């Protein structure tokens, strides 16, 4: 049986326009499987794999995560994922 570290997160339309999103996703080692724009809510739903997520067996519902982003004075980005 295959286990994947898959999760779902939501990103505001404003954050997508900023340069930081790519850096955050890279720091998470996030590999997108699906990205959908939710027009009415002006946000994006990202589903993908990241070492920050818990294992999800095939057939299970993909859990949603809250992502906390911190930026150090030297510009380094720290990302923590918490399952909701």
Kinemage of the C-alpha trace (Angstrom):
@kinemage 1
@onewidth
@group {chain A} dominant
@subgroup {mainchain}
@vectorlist {calphas} color= white
{ca unk a 1} P 0.000 0.000 0.000
{ca unk a 2} L 1.275 3.460 -0.910
{ca unk a 3} L 1.259 6.324 1.589
{ca unk a 4} L 1.512 9.894 0.382
{ca unk a 5} L 1.969 13.050 2.441
{ca unk a 6} L -0.950 14.830 0.819
{ca unk a 7} L -2.837 17.879 2.035
{ca unk a 8} L -5.061 20.736 0.992
{ca unk a 9} L -4.567 24.423 1.727
{ca unk a 10} L -6.218 27.671 0.701
{ca unk a 11} L -4.381 30.752 -0.519
{ca unk a 12} L -5.933 34.187 -0.972
{ca unk a 13} L -5.968 35.792 -4.386
{ca unk a 14} L -3.808 38.610 -2.983
{ca unk a 15} L -1.091 36.224 -1.790
{ca unk a 16} L -0.938 34.577 -5.212
{ca unk a 17} L -0.077 37.975 -6.688
{ca unk a 18} L 2.857 38.393 -4.261
{ca unk a 19} L 6.332 37.037 -4.964
{ca unk a 20} L 6.500 35.257 -1.604
{ca unk a 21} L 4.105 32.408 -2.498
{ca unk a 22} L 6.638 30.623 -4.690
{ca unk a 23} L 9.243 30.848 -1.935
{ca unk a 24} L 6.802 29.479 0.649
{ca unk a 25} L 5.767 26.548 -1.543
{ca unk a 26} L 9.428 25.808 -2.299
{ca unk a 27} L 10.280 25.871 1.418
{ca unk a 28} L 7.432 23.388 1.998
{ca unk a 29} L 8.751 21.212 -0.854
{ca unk a 30} L 5.133 21.366 -2.043
{ca unk a 31} L 4.326 19.463 -5.236
{ca unk a 32} L 0.909 20.550 -6.528
{ca unk a 33} L -1.462 17.866 -7.746
{ca unk a 34} L -4.425 20.178 -8.289
{ca unk a 35} L -4.982 23.944 -8.112
{ca unk a 36} L -8.461 25.426 -8.395
{ca unk a 37} L -9.492 29.075 -8.317
{ca unk a 38} L -12.620 29.665 -6.225
{ca unk a 39} L -13.946 32.805 -7.910
{ca unk a 40} L -16.686 33.709 -5.426
{ca unk a 41} L -14.237 33.517 -2.493
{ca unk a 42} L -11.244 34.991 -4.405
{ca unk a 43} L -8.942 32.254 -3.189
{ca unk a 44} L -7.140 29.220 -4.542
{ca unk a 45} L -7.435 25.651 -3.315
{ca unk a 46} L -4.088 23.852 -3.541
{ca unk a 47} L -3.939 20.070 -3.177
{ca unk a 48} L -0.517 18.476 -3.203
{ca unk a 49} L 2.272 16.609 -1.485
{ca unk a 50} L 4.682 17.995 1.110
{ca unk a 51} L 6.903 16.451 3.795
{ca unk a 52} L 5.109 18.797 6.248
{ca unk a 53} L 1.843 16.850 5.789
{ca unk a 54} L 0.777 13.572 7.408
{ca unk a 55} L 0.571 10.326 5.446
{ca unk a 56} L -2.732 9.772 3.652
{ca unk a 57} L -3.603 6.354 2.306
{ca unk a 58} L -5.207 6.064 -1.105
{ca unk a 59} L -8.982 6.409 -0.820
{ca unk a 60} L -8.895 8.582 2.317
{ca unk a 61} L -10.127 12.176 2.339
{ca unk a 62} L -7.352 14.724 1.917
{ca unk a 63} L -6.967 16.757 5.128
{ca unk a 64} L -6.886 20.543 5.160
{ca unk a 65} L -3.918 22.395 6.646
{ca unk a 66} L -3.379 25.864 8.082
{ca unk a 67} L 0.033 27.211 7.122
{ca unk a 68} L 1.902 29.586 9.446
{ca unk a 69} L 4.625 31.602 7.726
{ca unk a 70} L 7.337 33.429 9.655
{ca unk a 71} L 10.091 35.521 8.142
{ca unk a 72} L 13.345 36.083 10.031
{ca unk a 73} L 15.238 39.374 9.974
{ca unk a 74} L 17.751 37.875 7.553
{ca unk a 75} L 14.897 37.068 5.141
{ca unk a 76} L 14.783 33.317 5.791
{ca unk a 77} L 11.249 31.882 5.657
{ca unk a 78} L 9.954 29.331 8.167
{ca unk a 79} L 6.787 27.357 7.448
{ca unk a 80} L 4.723 25.222 9.840
{ca unk a 81} L 1.726 23.166 8.702
{ca unk a 82} L -1.055 22.320 11.167
{ca unk a 83} L -3.864 19.942 10.244
{ca unk a 84} L -7.308 21.469 10.754
